[in-house]
Amino acid sequence: MRDYLAKQMEEKRLRELQEKALNDEQANMWNKDFKNYSEEERRLHDKINKINRDNQDFLKKQMEDK
């Protein structure tokens, strides 16, 4: 009986370790996705700002030329 209980406890411990490993992997994937999303948002924001500055410069030049 003790061997059976010890085996059950070991199986439970292994399942908990596997579950923790899966949770850690999921957390790492979410963290990586968040970093990628943040980087892409920053890149897009910078691109929009550059386009707006270029348009502003173009319009200023047009006004100066007139």
PDBQT receptor file of N, H, CA, C and O in Angstrom, charges set to zero:
ATOM      1  N   MET A   1       0.826  -1.196   0.000  1.00  0.00    +0.000 N 
ATOM      2  CA  MET A   1       0.000   0.000   0.000  1.00  0.00    +0.000 C 
ATOM      3  C   MET A   1       0.871   1.261   0.000  1.00  0.00    +0.000 C 
ATOM      4  O   MET A   1       0.576   2.228  -0.702  1.00  0.00    +0.000 OA
ATOM      5  N   ARG A   2       1.949   1.239   0.796  1.00  0.00    +0.000 N 
ATOM      6  H   ARG A   2       2.189   0.454   1.367  1.00  0.00    +0.000 HD
ATOM      7  CA  ARG A   2       2.829   2.412   0.845  1.00  0.00    +0.000 C 
ATOM      8  C   ARG A   2       3.482   2.672  -0.512  1.00  0.00    +0.000 C 
ATOM      9  O   ARG A   2       3.620   3.815  -0.947  1.00  0.00    +0.000 OA
ATOM     10  N   ASP A   3       3.875   1.591  -1.163  1.00  0.00    +0.000 N 
ATOM     11  H   ASP A   3       3.763   0.663  -0.810  1.00  0.00    +0.000 HD
ATOM     12  CA  ASP A   3       4.489   1.748  -2.490  1.00  0.00    +0.000 C 
ATOM     13  C   ASP A   3       3.504   2.371  -3.470  1.00  0.00    +0.000 C 
ATOM     14  O   ASP A   3       3.871   3.225  -4.276  1.00  0.00    +0.000 OA
ATOM     15  N   TYR A   4       2.253   1.937  -3.393  1.00  0.00    +0.000 N 
ATOM     16  H   TYR A   4       1.954   1.242  -2.737  1.00  0.00    +0.000 HD
ATOM     17  CA  TYR A   4       1.215   2.474  -4.272  1.00  0.00    +0.000 C 
ATOM     18  C   TYR A   4       1.016   3.971  -4.015  1.00  0.00    +0.000 C 
ATOM     19  O   TYR A   4       0.936   4.758  -4.958  1.00  0.00    +0.000 OA
ATOM     20  N   LEU A   5       0.937   4.364  -2.741  1.00  0.00    +0.000 N 
ATOM     21  H   LEU A   5       1.002   3.725  -1.975  1.00  0.00    +0.000 HD
ATOM     22  CA  LEU A   5       0.772   5.776  -2.396  1.00  0.00    +0.000 C 
ATOM     23  C   LEU A   5       1.993   6.593  -2.810  1.00  0.00    +0.000 C 
ATOM     24  O   LEU A   5       1.854   7.713  -3.301  1.00  0.00    +0.000 OA
ATOM     25  N   ALA A   6       3.171   6.044  -2.616  1.00  0.00    +0.000 N 
ATOM     26  H   ALA A   6       3.283   5.134  -2.217  1.00  0.00    +0.000 HD
ATOM     27  CA  ALA A   6       4.399   6.742  -3.009  1.00  0.00    +0.000 C 
ATOM     28  C   ALA A   6       4.418   6.941  -4.520  1.00  0.00    +0.000 C 
ATOM     29  O   ALA A   6       4.827   7.994  -5.008  1.00  0.00    +0.000 OA
ATOM     30  N   LYS A   7       3.978   5.932  -5.252  1.00  0.00    +0.000 N 
ATOM     31  H   LYS A   7       3.645   5.077  -4.855  1.00  0.00    +0.000 HD
ATOM     32  CA  LYS A   7       3.933   6.037  -6.714  1.00  0.00    +0.000 C 
ATOM     33  C   LYS A   7       2.939   7.119  -7.141  1.00  0.00    +0.000 C 
ATOM     34  O   LYS A   7       3.222   7.911  -8.041  1.00  0.00    +0.000 OA
ATOM     35  N   GLN A   8       1.767   7.147  -6.485  1.00  0.00    +0.000 N 
ATOM     36  H   GLN A   8       1.537   6.505  -5.754  1.00  0.00    +0.000 HD
ATOM     37  CA  GLN A   8       0.770   8.174  -6.800  1.00  0.00    +0.000 C 
ATOM     38  C   GLN A   8       1.312   9.573  -6.506  1.00  0.00    +0.000 C 
ATOM     39  O   GLN A   8       1.100  10.502  -7.285  1.00  0.00    +0.000 OA
ATOM     40  N   MET A   9       2.009   9.719  -5.387  1.00  0.00    +0.000 N 
ATOM     41  H   MET A   9       2.181   8.964  -4.753  1.00  0.00    +0.000 HD
ATOM     42  CA  MET A   9       2.568  11.018  -5.026  1.00  0.00    +0.000 C 
ATOM     43  C   MET A   9       3.622  11.449  -6.044  1.00  0.00    +0.000 C 
ATOM     44  O   MET A   9       3.695  12.622  -6.408  1.00  0.00    +0.000 OA
ATOM     45  N   GLU A  10       4.423  10.514  -6.493  1.00  0.00    +0.000 N 
ATOM     46  H   GLU A  10       4.364   9.561  -6.197  1.00  0.00    +0.000 HD
ATOM     47  CA  GLU A  10       5.454  10.821  -7.489  1.00  0.00    +0.000 C 
ATOM     48  C   GLU A  10       4.815  11.220  -8.815  1.00  0.00    +0.000 C 
ATOM     49  O   GLU A  10       5.266  12.166  -9.460  1.00  0.00    +0.000 OA
ATOM     50  N   GLU A  11       3.777  10.510  -9.222  1.00  0.00    +0.000 N 
ATOM     51  H   GLU A  11       3.412   9.741  -8.698  1.00  0.00    +0.000 HD
ATOM     52  CA  GLU A  11       3.071  10.851 -10.456  1.00  0.00    +0.000 C 
ATOM     53  C   GLU A  11       2.458  12.245 -10.365  1.00  0.00    +0.000 C 
ATOM     54  O   GLU A  11       2.510  13.020 -11.319  1.00  0.00    +0.000 OA
ATOM     55  N   LYS A  12       1.877  12.555  -9.208  1.00  0.00    +0.000 N 
ATOM     56  H   LYS A  12       1.834  11.925  -8.433  1.00  0.00    +0.000 HD
ATOM     57  CA  LYS A  12       1.293  13.874  -9.012  1.00  0.00    +0.000 C 
ATOM     58  C   LYS A  12       2.373  14.945  -9.080  1.00  0.00    +0.000 C 
ATOM     59  O   LYS A  12       2.164  15.994  -9.690  1.00  0.00    +0.000 OA
ATOM     60  N   ARG A  13       3.506  14.699  -8.472  1.00  0.00    +0.000 N 
ATOM     61  H   ARG A  13       3.676  13.846  -7.977  1.00  0.00    +0.000 HD
ATOM     62  CA  ARG A  13       4.614  15.660  -8.487  1.00  0.00    +0.000 C 
ATOM     63  C   ARG A  13       5.095  15.889  -9.919  1.00  0.00    +0.000 C 
ATOM     64  O   ARG A  13       5.367  17.025 -10.308  1.00  0.00    +0.000 OA
ATOM     65  N   LEU A  14       5.202  14.824 -10.699  1.00  0.00    +0.000 N 
ATOM     66  H   LEU A  14       4.981  13.901 -10.383  1.00  0.00    +0.000 HD
ATOM     67  CA  LEU A  14       5.637  14.944 -12.090  1.00  0.00    +0.000 C 
ATOM     68  C   LEU A  14       4.623  15.729 -12.925  1.00  0.00    +0.000 C 
ATOM     69  O   LEU A  14       4.999  16.553 -13.759  1.00  0.00    +0.000 OA
ATOM     70  N   ARG A  15       3.326  15.462 -12.691  1.00  0.00    +0.000 N 
ATOM     71  H   ARG A  15       3.020  14.793 -12.013  1.00  0.00    +0.000 HD
ATOM     72  CA  ARG A  15       2.285  16.217 -13.410  1.00  0.00    +0.000 C 
ATOM     73  C   ARG A  15       2.369  17.699 -13.070  1.00  0.00    +0.000 C 
ATOM     74  O   ARG A  15       2.236  18.547 -13.952  1.00  0.00    +0.000 OA
ATOM     75  N   GLU A  16       2.589  18.014 -11.792  1.00  0.00    +0.000 N 
ATOM     76  H   GLU A  16       2.697  17.325 -11.076  1.00  0.00    +0.000 HD
ATOM     77  CA  GLU A  16       2.699  19.417 -11.384  1.00  0.00    +0.000 C 
ATOM     78  C   GLU A  16       3.918  20.082 -12.020  1.00  0.00    +0.000 C 
ATOM     79  O   GLU A  16       3.856  21.243 -12.423  1.00  0.00    +0.000 OA
ATOM     80  N   LEU A  17       5.019  19.348 -12.109  1.00  0.00    +0.000 N 
ATOM     81  H   LEU A  17       5.070  18.404 -11.781  1.00  0.00    +0.000 HD
ATOM     82  CA  LEU A  17       6.215  19.885 -12.758  1.00  0.00    +0.000 C 
ATOM     83  C   LEU A  17       5.970  20.142 -14.246  1.00  0.00    +0.000 C 
ATOM     84  O   LEU A  17       6.395  21.163 -14.786  1.00  0.00    +0.000 OA
ATOM     85  N   GLN A  18       5.284  19.211 -14.895  1.00  0.00    +0.000 N 
ATOM     86  H   GLN A  18       4.939  18.382 -14.456  1.00  0.00    +0.000 HD
ATOM     87  CA  GLN A  18       4.970  19.390 -16.313  1.00  0.00    +0.000 C 
ATOM     88  C   GLN A  18       4.041  20.584 -16.511  1.00  0.00    +0.000 C 
ATOM     89  O   GLN A  18       4.218  21.370 -17.442  1.00  0.00    +0.000 OA
ATOM     90  N   GLU A  19       3.051  20.713 -15.630  1.00  0.00    +0.000 N 
ATOM     91  H   GLU A  19       2.907  20.075 -14.874  1.00  0.00    +0.000 HD
ATOM     92  CA  GLU A  19       2.120  21.836 -15.735  1.00  0.00    +0.000 C 
ATOM     93  C   GLU A  19       2.850  23.163 -15.527  1.00  0.00    +0.000 C 
ATOM     94  O   GLU A  19       2.588  24.139 -16.230  1.00  0.00    +0.000 OA
ATOM     95  N   LYS A  20       3.761  23.192 -14.566  1.00  0.00    +0.000 N 
ATOM     96  H   LYS A  20       3.974  22.400 -13.995  1.00  0.00    +0.000 HD
ATOM     97  CA  LYS A  20       4.525  24.410 -14.320  1.00  0.00    +0.000 C 
ATOM     98  C   LYS A  20       5.404  24.742 -15.527  1.00  0.00    +0.000 C 
ATOM     99  O   LYS A  20       5.525  25.909 -15.901  1.00  0.00    +0.000 OA
ATOM    100  N   ALA A  21       6.013  23.732 -16.133  1.00  0.00    +0.000 N 
ATOM    101  H   ALA A  21       5.914  22.784 -15.829  1.00  0.00    +0.000 HD
ATOM    102  CA  ALA A  21       6.841  23.959 -17.311  1.00  0.00    +0.000 C 
ATOM    103  C   ALA A  21       6.001  24.515 -18.460  1.00  0.00    +0.000 C 
ATOM    104  O   ALA A  21       6.436  25.423 -19.168  1.00  0.00    +0.000 OA
ATOM    105  N   LEU A  22       4.800  23.971 -18.642  1.00  0.00    +0.000 N 
ATOM    106  H   LEU A  22       4.446  23.234 -18.067  1.00  0.00    +0.000 HD
ATOM    107  CA  LEU A  22       3.916  24.472 -19.697  1.00  0.00    +0.000 C 
ATOM    108  C   LEU A  22       3.481  25.907 -19.413  1.00  0.00    +0.000 C 
ATOM    109  O   LEU A  22       3.425  26.733 -20.324  1.00  0.00    +0.000 OA
ATOM    110  N   ASN A  23       3.173  26.201 -18.155  1.00  0.00    +0.000 N 
ATOM    111  H   ASN A  23       3.217  25.530 -17.415  1.00  0.00    +0.000 HD
ATOM    112  CA  ASN A  23       2.787  27.567 -17.793  1.00  0.00    +0.000 C 
ATOM    113  C   ASN A  23       3.939  28.541 -18.025  1.00  0.00    +0.000 C 
ATOM    114  O   ASN A  23       3.733  29.651 -18.515  1.00  0.00    +0.000 OA
ATOM    115  N   ASP A  24       5.146  28.120 -17.672  1.00  0.00    +0.000 N 
ATOM    116  H   ASP A  24       5.314  27.218 -17.274  1.00  0.00    +0.000 HD
ATOM    117  CA  ASP A  24       6.319  28.975 -17.895  1.00  0.00    +0.000 C 
ATOM    118  C   ASP A  24       6.540  29.224 -19.382  1.00  0.00    +0.000 C 
ATOM    119  O   ASP A  24       6.860  30.339 -19.793  1.00  0.00    +0.000 OA
ATOM    120  N   GLU A  25       6.366  28.179 -20.181  1.00  0.00    +0.000 N 
ATOM    121  H   GLU A  25       6.106  27.273 -19.847  1.00  0.00    +0.000 HD
ATOM    122  CA  GLU A  25       6.527  28.320 -21.628  1.00  0.00    +0.000 C 
ATOM    123  C   GLU A  25       5.473  29.274 -22.202  1.00  0.00    +0.000 C 
ATOM    124  O   GLU A  25       5.777  30.111 -23.051  1.00  0.00    +0.000 OA
ATOM    125  N   GLN A  26       4.246  29.136 -21.730  1.00  0.00    +0.000 N 
ATOM    126  H   GLN A  26       3.999  28.456 -21.040  1.00  0.00    +0.000 HD
ATOM    127  CA  GLN A  26       3.161  30.017 -22.177  1.00  0.00    +0.000 C 
ATOM    128  C   GLN A  26       3.469  31.465 -21.802  1.00  0.00    +0.000 C 
ATOM    129  O   GLN A  26       3.281  32.374 -22.610  1.00  0.00    +0.000 OA
ATOM    130  N   ALA A  27       3.941  31.675 -20.577  1.00  0.00    +0.000 N 
ATOM    131  H   ALA A  27       4.093  30.936 -19.921  1.00  0.00    +0.000 HD
ATOM    132  CA  ALA A  27       4.282  33.026 -20.128  1.00  0.00    +0.000 C 
ATOM    133  C   ALA A  27       5.404  33.607 -20.981  1.00  0.00    +0.000 C 
ATOM    134  O   ALA A  27       5.376  34.790 -21.323  1.00  0.00    +0.000 OA
ATOM    135  N   ASN A  28       6.382  32.790 -21.323  1.00  0.00    +0.000 N 
ATOM    136  H   ASN A  28       6.404  31.830 -21.046  1.00  0.00    +0.000 HD
ATOM    137  CA  ASN A  28       7.478  33.262 -22.175  1.00  0.00    +0.000 C 
ATOM    138  C   ASN A  28       6.971  33.647 -23.564  1.00  0.00    +0.000 C 
ATOM    139  O   ASN A  28       7.405  34.649 -24.133  1.00  0.00    +0.000 OA
ATOM    140  N   MET A  29       6.060  32.857 -24.101  1.00  0.00    +0.000 N 
ATOM    141  H   MET A  29       5.707  32.043 -23.639  1.00  0.00    +0.000 HD
ATOM    142  CA  MET A  29       5.506  33.170 -25.420  1.00  0.00    +0.000 C 
ATOM    143  C   MET A  29       4.714  34.464 -25.371  1.00  0.00    +0.000 C 
ATOM    144  O   MET A  29       4.822  35.287 -26.280  1.00  0.00    +0.000 OA
ATOM    145  N   TRP A  30       3.913  34.660 -24.316  1.00  0.00    +0.000 N 
ATOM    146  H   TRP A  30       3.825  33.992 -23.577  1.00  0.00    +0.000 HD
ATOM    147  CA  TRP A  30       3.144  35.895 -24.185  1.00  0.00    +0.000 C 
ATOM    148  C   TRP A  30       4.069  37.096 -24.052  1.00  0.00    +0.000 C 
ATOM    149  O   TRP A  30       3.817  38.154 -24.630  1.00  0.00    +0.000 OA
ATOM    150  N   ASN A  31       5.138  36.924 -23.287  1.00  0.00    +0.000 N 
ATOM    151  H   ASN A  31       5.342  36.065 -22.818  1.00  0.00    +0.000 HD
ATOM    152  CA  ASN A  31       6.097  38.011 -23.109  1.00  0.00    +0.000 C 
ATOM    153  C   ASN A  31       6.765  38.363 -24.442  1.00  0.00    +0.000 C 
ATOM    154  O   ASN A  31       6.933  39.537 -24.770  1.00  0.00    +0.000 OA
ATOM    155  N   LYS A  32       7.140  37.344 -25.198  1.00  0.00    +0.000 N 
ATOM    156  H   LYS A  32       7.004  36.389 -24.932  1.00  0.00    +0.000 HD
ATOM    157  CA  LYS A  32       7.764  37.572 -26.506  1.00  0.00    +0.000 C 
ATOM    158  C   LYS A  32       6.773  38.250 -27.459  1.00  0.00    +0.000 C 
ATOM    159  O   LYS A  32       7.136  39.179 -28.181  1.00  0.00    +0.000 OA
ATOM    160  N   ASP A  33       5.520  37.779 -27.456  1.00  0.00    +0.000 N 
ATOM    161  H   ASP A  33       5.225  37.025 -26.869  1.00  0.00    +0.000 HD
ATOM    162  CA  ASP A  33       4.495  38.398 -28.301  1.00  0.00    +0.000 C 
ATOM    163  C   ASP A  33       4.295  39.865 -27.924  1.00  0.00    +0.000 C 
ATOM    164  O   ASP A  33       4.164  40.721 -28.799  1.00  0.00    +0.000 OA
ATOM    165  N   PHE A  34       4.272  40.151 -26.635  1.00  0.00    +0.000 N 
ATOM    166  H   PHE A  34       4.378  39.455 -25.924  1.00  0.00    +0.000 HD
ATOM    167  CA  PHE A  34       4.092  41.529 -26.181  1.00  0.00    +0.000 C 
ATOM    168  C   PHE A  34       5.261  42.401 -26.635  1.00  0.00    +0.000 C 
ATOM    169  O   PHE A  34       5.059  43.532 -27.076  1.00  0.00    +0.000 OA
ATOM    170  N   LYS A  35       6.482  41.878 -26.527  1.00  0.00    +0.000 N 
ATOM    171  H   LYS A  35       6.646  40.960 -26.168  1.00  0.00    +0.000 HD
ATOM    172  CA  LYS A  35       7.655  42.644 -26.966  1.00  0.00    +0.000 C 
ATOM    173  C   LYS A  35       7.594  42.901 -28.474  1.00  0.00    +0.000 C 
ATOM    174  O   LYS A  35       7.875  44.008 -28.933  1.00  0.00    +0.000 OA
ATOM    175  N   ASN A  36       7.228  41.877 -29.232  1.00  0.00    +0.000 N 
ATOM    176  H   ASN A  36       7.000  40.977 -28.859  1.00  0.00    +0.000 HD
ATOM    177  CA  ASN A  36       7.113  42.047 -30.688  1.00  0.00    +0.000 C 
ATOM    178  C   ASN A  36       6.030  43.063 -31.035  1.00  0.00    +0.000 C 
ATOM    179  O   ASN A  36       6.227  43.909 -31.908  1.00  0.00    +0.000 OA
ATOM    180  N   TYR A  37       4.895  42.983 -30.360  1.00  0.00    +0.000 N 
ATOM    181  H   TYR A  37       4.735  42.296 -29.651  1.00  0.00    +0.000 HD
ATOM    182  CA  TYR A  37       3.805  43.923 -30.599  1.00  0.00    +0.000 C 
ATOM    183  C   TYR A  37       4.242  45.351 -30.261  1.00  0.00    +0.000 C 
ATOM    184  O   TYR A  37       3.989  46.282 -31.026  1.00  0.00    +0.000 OA
ATOM    185  N   SER A  38       4.891  45.512 -29.122  1.00  0.00    +0.000 N 
ATOM    186  H   SER A  38       5.097  44.756 -28.501  1.00  0.00    +0.000 HD
ATOM    187  CA  SER A  38       5.348  46.840 -28.705  1.00  0.00    +0.000 C 
ATOM    188  C   SER A  38       6.352  47.414 -29.695  1.00  0.00    +0.000 C 
ATOM    189  O   SER A  38       6.299  48.598 -30.027  1.00  0.00    +0.000 OA
ATOM    190  N   GLU A  39       7.256  46.581 -30.159  1.00  0.00    +0.000 N 
ATOM    191  H   GLU A  39       7.300  45.619 -29.889  1.00  0.00    +0.000 HD
ATOM    192  CA  GLU A  39       8.262  47.034 -31.125  1.00  0.00    +0.000 C 
ATOM    193  C   GLU A  39       7.600  47.444 -32.438  1.00  0.00    +0.000 C 
ATOM    194  O   GLU A  39       7.964  48.461 -33.029  1.00  0.00    +0.000 OA
ATOM    195  N   GLU A  40       6.638  46.660 -32.890  1.00  0.00    +0.000 N 
ATOM    196  H   GLU A  40       6.342  45.834 -32.411  1.00  0.00    +0.000 HD
ATOM    197  CA  GLU A  40       5.944  46.978 -34.137  1.00  0.00    +0.000 C 
ATOM    198  C   GLU A  40       5.132  48.273 -33.991  1.00  0.00    +0.000 C 
ATOM    199  O   GLU A  40       5.108  49.098 -34.904  1.00  0.00    +0.000 OA
ATOM    200  N   GLU A  41       4.476  48.446 -32.853  1.00  0.00    +0.000 N 
ATOM    201  H   GLU A  41       4.496  47.776 -32.111  1.00  0.00    +0.000 HD
ATOM    202  CA  GLU A  41       3.729  49.679 -32.604  1.00  0.00    +0.000 C 
ATOM    203  C   GLU A  41       4.667  50.891 -32.591  1.00  0.00    +0.000 C 
ATOM    204  O   GLU A  41       4.335  51.938 -33.146  1.00  0.00    +0.000 OA
ATOM    205  N   ARG A  42       5.823  50.752 -31.968  1.00  0.00    +0.000 N 
ATOM    206  H   ARG A  42       6.093  49.901 -31.517  1.00  0.00    +0.000 HD
ATOM    207  CA  ARG A  42       6.798  51.845 -31.921  1.00  0.00    +0.000 C 
ATOM    208  C   ARG A  42       7.291  52.177 -33.331  1.00  0.00    +0.000 C 
ATOM    209  O   ARG A  42       7.401  53.344 -33.705  1.00  0.00    +0.000 OA
ATOM    210  N   ARG A  43       7.586  51.133 -34.103  1.00  0.00    +0.000 N 
ATOM    211  H   ARG A  43       7.497  50.184 -33.799  1.00  0.00    +0.000 HD
ATOM    212  CA  ARG A  43       8.053  51.333 -35.476  1.00  0.00    +0.000 C 
ATOM    213  C   ARG A  43       6.986  52.043 -36.316  1.00  0.00    +0.000 C 
ATOM    214  O   ARG A  43       7.297  52.957 -37.079  1.00  0.00    +0.000 OA
ATOM    215  N   LEU A  44       5.742  51.621 -36.170  1.00  0.00    +0.000 N 
ATOM    216  H   LEU A  44       5.490  50.878 -35.549  1.00  0.00    +0.000 HD
ATOM    217  CA  LEU A  44       4.645  52.237 -36.918  1.00  0.00    +0.000 C 
ATOM    218  C   LEU A  44       4.459  53.695 -36.485  1.00  0.00    +0.000 C 
ATOM    219  O   LEU A  44       4.250  54.567 -37.329  1.00  0.00    +0.000 OA
ATOM    220  N   HIS A  45       4.532  53.959 -35.206  1.00  0.00    +0.000 N 
ATOM    221  H   HIS A  45       4.701  53.251 -34.521  1.00  0.00    +0.000 HD
ATOM    222  CA  HIS A  45       4.393  55.318 -34.688  1.00  0.00    +0.000 C 
ATOM    223  C   HIS A  45       5.507  56.211 -35.238  1.00  0.00    +0.000 C 
ATOM    224  O   HIS A  45       5.257  57.343 -35.652  1.00  0.00    +0.000 OA
ATOM    225  N   ASP A  46       6.729  55.696 -35.238  1.00  0.00    +0.000 N 
ATOM    226  H   ASP A  46       6.932  54.777 -34.901  1.00  0.00    +0.000 HD
ATOM    227  CA  ASP A  46       7.857  56.468 -35.775  1.00  0.00    +0.000 C 
ATOM    228  C   ASP A  46       7.672  56.758 -37.260  1.00  0.00    +0.000 C 
ATOM    229  O   ASP A  46       7.975  57.856 -37.728  1.00  0.00    +0.000 OA
ATOM    230  N   LYS A  47       7.171  55.767 -37.998  1.00  0.00    +0.000 N 
ATOM    231  H   LYS A  47       6.925  54.876 -37.618  1.00  0.00    +0.000 HD
ATOM    232  CA  LYS A  47       6.953  55.943 -39.436  1.00  0.00    +0.000 C 
ATOM    233  C   LYS A  47       5.899  57.019 -39.697  1.00  0.00    +0.000 C 
ATOM    234  O   LYS A  47       6.068  57.865 -40.575  1.00  0.00    +0.000 OA
ATOM    235  N   ILE A  48       4.820  56.978 -38.934  1.00  0.00    +0.000 N 
ATOM    236  H   ILE A  48       4.682  56.291 -38.221  1.00  0.00    +0.000 HD
ATOM    237  CA  ILE A  48       3.759  57.981 -39.091  1.00  0.00    +0.000 C 
ATOM    238  C   ILE A  48       4.293  59.368 -38.758  1.00  0.00    +0.000 C 
ATOM    239  O   ILE A  48       4.014  60.331 -39.471  1.00  0.00    +0.000 OA
ATOM    240  N   ASN A  49       5.056  59.469 -37.683  1.00  0.00    +0.000 N 
ATOM    241  H   ASN A  49       5.283  58.686 -37.104  1.00  0.00    +0.000 HD
ATOM    242  CA  ASN A  49       5.635  60.765 -37.312  1.00  0.00    +0.000 C 
ATOM    243  C   ASN A  49       6.559  61.295 -38.407  1.00  0.00    +0.000 C 
ATOM    244  O   ASN A  49       6.551  62.492 -38.695  1.00  0.00    +0.000 OA
ATOM    245  N   LYS A  50       7.345  60.427 -39.012  1.00  0.00    +0.000 N 
ATOM    246  H   LYS A  50       7.352  59.455 -38.777  1.00  0.00    +0.000 HD
ATOM    247  CA  LYS A  50       8.246  60.852 -40.085  1.00  0.00    +0.000 C 
ATOM    248  C   LYS A  50       7.451  61.361 -41.282  1.00  0.00    +0.000 C 
ATOM    249  O   LYS A  50       7.790  62.389 -41.869  1.00  0.00    +0.000 OA
ATOM    250  N   ILE A  51       6.397  60.641 -41.639  1.00  0.00    +0.000 N 
ATOM    251  H   ILE A  51       6.122  59.806 -41.163  1.00  0.00    +0.000 HD
ATOM    252  CA  ILE A  51       5.554  61.072 -42.766  1.00  0.00    +0.000 C 
ATOM    253  C   ILE A  51       4.931  62.435 -42.463  1.00  0.00    +0.000 C 
ATOM    254  O   ILE A  51       4.890  63.312 -43.326  1.00  0.00    +0.000 OA
ATOM    255  N   ASN A  52       4.454  62.604 -41.247  1.00  0.00    +0.000 N 
ATOM    256  H   ASN A  52       4.487  61.892 -40.545  1.00  0.00    +0.000 HD
ATOM    257  CA  ASN A  52       3.858  63.894 -40.868  1.00  0.00    +0.000 C 
ATOM    258  C   ASN A  52       4.887  65.028 -40.912  1.00  0.00    +0.000 C 
ATOM    259  O   ASN A  52       4.582  66.129 -41.370  1.00  0.00    +0.000 OA
ATOM    260  N   ARG A  53       6.088  64.759 -40.441  1.00  0.00    +0.000 N 
ATOM    261  H   ARG A  53       6.336  63.864 -40.069  1.00  0.00    +0.000 HD
ATOM    262  CA  ARG A  53       7.145  65.790 -40.501  1.00  0.00    +0.000 C 
ATOM    263  C   ARG A  53       7.498  66.122 -41.942  1.00  0.00    +0.000 C 
ATOM    264  O   ARG A  53       7.678  67.289 -42.290  1.00  0.00    +0.000 OA
ATOM    265  N   ASP A  54       7.598  65.097 -42.778  1.00  0.00    +0.000 N 
ATOM    266  H   ASP A  54       7.452  64.149 -42.495  1.00  0.00    +0.000 HD
ATOM    267  CA  ASP A  54       7.901  65.330 -44.194  1.00  0.00    +0.000 C 
ATOM    268  C   ASP A  54       6.803  66.170 -44.855  1.00  0.00    +0.000 C 
ATOM    269  O   ASP A  54       7.090  67.089 -45.622  1.00  0.00    +0.000 OA
ATOM    270  N   ASN A  55       5.560  65.845 -44.551  1.00  0.00    +0.000 N 
ATOM    271  H   ASN A  55       5.328  65.099 -43.927  1.00  0.00    +0.000 HD
ATOM    272  CA  ASN A  55       4.447  66.631 -45.105  1.00  0.00    +0.000 C 
ATOM    273  C   ASN A  55       4.490  68.069 -44.601  1.00  0.00    +0.000 C 
ATOM    274  O   ASN A  55       4.254  69.007 -45.363  1.00  0.00    +0.000 OA
ATOM    275  N   GLN A  56       4.786  68.235 -43.342  1.00  0.00    +0.000 N 
ATOM    276  H   GLN A  56       4.978  67.473 -42.724  1.00  0.00    +0.000 HD
ATOM    277  CA  GLN A  56       4.876  69.575 -42.773  1.00  0.00    +0.000 C 
ATOM    278  C   GLN A  56       5.985  70.377 -43.455  1.00  0.00    +0.000 C 
ATOM    279  O   GLN A  56       5.795  71.540 -43.813  1.00  0.00    +0.000 OA
ATOM    280  N   ASP A  57       7.139  69.743 -43.627  1.00  0.00    +0.000 N 
ATOM    281  H   ASP A  57       7.293  68.799 -43.336  1.00  0.00    +0.000 HD
ATOM    282  CA  ASP A  57       8.248  70.423 -44.298  1.00  0.00    +0.000 C 
ATOM    283  C   ASP A  57       7.883  70.789 -45.733  1.00  0.00    +0.000 C 
ATOM    284  O   ASP A  57       8.207  71.880 -46.202  1.00  0.00    +0.000 OA
ATOM    285  N   PHE A  58       7.213  69.879 -46.424  1.00  0.00    +0.000 N 
ATOM    286  H   PHE A  58       6.950  68.992 -46.043  1.00  0.00    +0.000 HD
ATOM    287  CA  PHE A  58       6.800  70.140 -47.802  1.00  0.00    +0.000 C 
ATOM    288  C   PHE A  58       5.843  71.332 -47.869  1.00  0.00    +0.000 C 
ATOM    289  O   PHE A  58       5.981  72.204 -48.728  1.00  0.00    +0.000 OA
ATOM    290  N   LEU A  59       4.879  71.359 -46.962  1.00  0.00    +0.000 N 
ATOM    291  H   LEU A  59       4.767  70.651 -46.264  1.00  0.00    +0.000 HD
ATOM    292  CA  LEU A  59       3.917  72.457 -46.963  1.00  0.00    +0.000 C 
ATOM    293  C   LEU A  59       4.588  73.802 -46.610  1.00  0.00    +0.000 C 
ATOM    294  O   LEU A  59       4.261  74.838 -47.188  1.00  0.00    +0.000 OA
ATOM    295  N   LYS A  60       5.513  73.764 -45.671  1.00  0.00    +0.000 N 
ATOM    296  H   LYS A  60       5.779  72.922 -45.202  1.00  0.00    +0.000 HD
ATOM    297  CA  LYS A  60       6.244  74.992 -45.328  1.00  0.00    +0.000 C 
ATOM    298  C   LYS A  60       7.032  75.500 -46.521  1.00  0.00    +0.000 C 
ATOM    299  O   LYS A  60       7.078  76.702 -46.784  1.00  0.00    +0.000 OA
ATOM    300  N   LYS A  61       7.656  74.567 -47.245  1.00  0.00    +0.000 N 
ATOM    301  H   LYS A  61       7.618  73.591 -47.032  1.00  0.00    +0.000 HD
ATOM    302  CA  LYS A  61       8.437  74.948 -48.421  1.00  0.00    +0.000 C 
ATOM    303  C   LYS A  61       7.523  75.554 -49.489  1.00  0.00    +0.000 C 
ATOM    304  O   LYS A  61       7.878  76.546 -50.126  1.00  0.00    +0.000 OA
ATOM    305  N   GLN A  62       6.362  74.961 -49.676  1.00  0.00    +0.000 N 
ATOM    306  H   GLN A  62       6.073  74.156 -49.159  1.00  0.00    +0.000 HD
ATOM    307  CA  GLN A  62       5.410  75.501 -50.634  1.00  0.00    +0.000 C 
ATOM    308  C   GLN A  62       4.993  76.924 -50.253  1.00  0.00    +0.000 C 
ATOM    309  O   GLN A  62       4.900  77.801 -51.112  1.00  0.00    +0.000 OA
ATOM    310  N   MET A  63       4.745  77.142 -48.968  1.00  0.00    +0.000 N 
ATOM    311  H   MET A  63       4.821  76.430 -48.270  1.00  0.00    +0.000 HD
ATOM    312  CA  MET A  63       4.346  78.473 -48.511  1.00  0.00    +0.000 C 
ATOM    313  C   MET A  63       5.477  79.490 -48.712  1.00  0.00    +0.000 C 
ATOM    314  O   MET A  63       5.232  80.637 -49.085  1.00  0.00    +0.000 OA
ATOM    315  N   GLU A  64       6.691  79.066 -48.465  1.00  0.00    +0.000 N 
ATOM    316  H   GLU A  64       6.891  78.134 -48.161  1.00  0.00    +0.000 HD
ATOM    317  CA  GLU A  64       7.842  79.957 -48.634  1.00  0.00    +0.000 C 
ATOM    318  C   GLU A  64       8.060  80.299 -50.113  1.00  0.00    +0.000 C 
ATOM    319  O   GLU A  64       8.446  81.418 -50.449  1.00  0.00    +0.000 OA
ATOM    320  N   ASP A  65       7.812  79.340 -50.972  1.00  0.00    +0.000 N 
ATOM    321  H   ASP A  65       7.498  78.430 -50.698  1.00  0.00    +0.000 HD
ATOM    322  CA  ASP A  65       8.006  79.538 -52.412  1.00  0.00    +0.000 C 
ATOM    323  C   ASP A  65       6.981  80.517 -52.984  1.00  0.00    +0.000 C 
ATOM    324  O   ASP A  65       7.262  81.198 -53.971  1.00  0.00    +0.000 OA
ATOM    325  N   LYS A  66       5.821  80.593 -52.387  1.00  0.00    +0.000 N 
ATOM    326  H   LYS A  66       5.592  80.041 -51.585  1.00  0.00    +0.000 HD
ATOM    327  CA  LYS A  66       4.779  81.501 -52.888  1.00  0.00    +0.000 C 
ATOM    328  C   LYS A  66       5.065  82.837 -52.402  1.00  0.00    +0.000 C 
ATOM    329  O   LYS A  66       4.322  83.773 -52.696  1.00  0.00    +0.000 OA
TER     330      LYS A  66
